[in-house]
Amino acid sequence: MHVITDKPPLVVGKSLGAHVASCIAQRQLCDVHSLVLICPGINYGNTFHEFVKSVIPKQQLRQLENGEVIMVDIGGHESWEPFPYSLNLYKDNVANSILKSMGPIEGNFPVRVIHGMEDQTVPFTWSLSLEFDKMFRSDDLQLTLVKNCDHSVISNMHGFDVITKTIERLLEN
């Protein structure tokens, strides 16, 4: 991060990227200005793994269980493109779960969680179950649920506006 900027970054992550963004903050890889987590797949490894196993053909399941990288095609599920998946990715996600691996995320930077209420990939109820108050030590924590938005959140202008205005407000401070 310090190669890119000498100022603390505003770190943004969506879905599994929100888990990665949280790991950056947790491991204090750099000072964080603020954190924006969109439809966060934080600690979602077990649930997502079971979902993948339920949608792939038996041949791919055998390949996955044999340690091979497979291409998962969910076929129309919220406009997903085929993506690579492996047991190593799953195990890494579980091993690096927030709270279990290194405890709560220190730092009193703003944390904003934005989640589409029509999300079928990481349902918004997941964000309600995460106990962000225990996960982040920050006193400046907000959860925003966006009605009529799916996992992409930016699928309509309202969701896009919520994200951009959130980021703009954080950068003003």
N, C-alpha and C positions, 0 to 999 in steps of 0.2 A: 504494500500500500504506500509506503513512504517513497517509493520510486515515482509513483503517479502524482502525489500531492504531499505537501508538508503540513496540510491542515487535516484535522480529523474528518473522515468521510461520513456522509449519510449512507448507510448500508441498506440496500433494498434486496429482498428475496421473496420469490413466489413459490409456493408449493414446497417441494423438497429444497429448493433454493432458500426458502425461509429458514429451514433447518441449518443449512450451510451458513447463512448470515448470522444466525444465533450462535453457531460454533465459533465464528470469527470473534464475536463479542465475548463469548465465554472464555475463550483461550487468550483473550487480550492480545490478539495479533497486531492490533493497532488501537489507538484511542478512537473511540466512536463518537461522532457528533450526535447521531440518532439512528434509530433502527425502524424500518418499515417492513412489516411482514404481511404479505398478501396471500390469502387462503393458505395459511401455514401448514405444511405437512411435518411439523415438528413431532418427533417421536412417533411417527406414523408407520414405521417400518413393518411391524407385525401385521397391522391391518392391511397395508398395501400389498404385502407379500401374499396374504390369503386371497386378496382380490385378484392379483395376477394369476395365481394358481387356479382360480375358478373360471377364468376366461380363456386360458390357453389350451390348445389341443393336448391330448395325452402324450403324443410324441415330443412336444416341446417341454412338457412337464418332466419327462424322463431325461431330456437333455439338460434341463435346469438342475435336476437332482444329481446329475453326473458332473456338475461343475462347469458346464458350458455356458457361454454367453448366448442368449437367445434374443431374437427380435420379437417384441410383443406388439401385436396389432389389435387394438381394442375395437377397431371398426366402428367409427361414428360416435364413440363415446366422447361427447363434448369436444369434438373436432381434434382429437388426439392424432398425432402422426405416429407411425410405428417407432418404437424406441428400444435400445438395447437394455437388457436386464440380466442380472446374474445373482447367484447366491452370495458372492462377495459383496455386492452392493447392499443387499439386504443385511448381511451380518455387520457391515461397517455402519449402517444406519442405526441398527440396534445397539451396537457397542458404543456409539457416540450419542446416545440419547441425552438430552438436556436433563439436568438434575441428577440422573443416575450416574453419569460418567464423571462429572467434575463439580457437582453442586450447582447452586443458583448462579445466575449471571450478575456479577458485580457491576458497579458503575451507575451513576445517577443521570444517565442520558435519556432523552425521550424515546419511548417505544410506542409505535402505532401498529395495531393489528387491524387489517381490513379484510372482510370475508363476505363473499357472495352467498346470499341465503338460498340460492337455487343450485349450489355446488353439489354435484353428485360424486365428484372424485374425492374430495376431502370435505365432507359435510360440515356446515357451519357449526353444528353441535360439537364437532371435534374441538374447535376453538373455545367453546364454552367449557369443555371438560379439561382443558390443559392446565388450569390453575396458574395463569400468568403471574398472579401476585406472588406466588412462591418461586416461580422460575426466574423472575427479574427483581432485583433489589430496588430498581428505580421507582420513585414516587410518581413519575410522570408517565403513566401507562394508560392507553386508551384502546378500547375495542370498538370497531365500527362494523356493523352488519349492514350490507347493501342489498336491499330488496330487489328482486327481479334480475339478479346477476348470477352467473354460473361460475365455474372454476377460473375462467379467464378474467372475470370481473370487468375487463375493459370491453366486454361484448356489447355494451351499450354506452352511450355518452355519459349517463349518470355515473356509472361505475368508474369510467375514465376520469371524470371531473373530481370524484371523491379522492382518487389516488393523487392526481396532479395538485389539487388544492392542499392536501395533507403535506405533500413534499414541499410545496411553496411556503406554507406556514412554518415548517420546520427550518427551512433555509433562511427565512427572515430573521430568525433568532440567533 
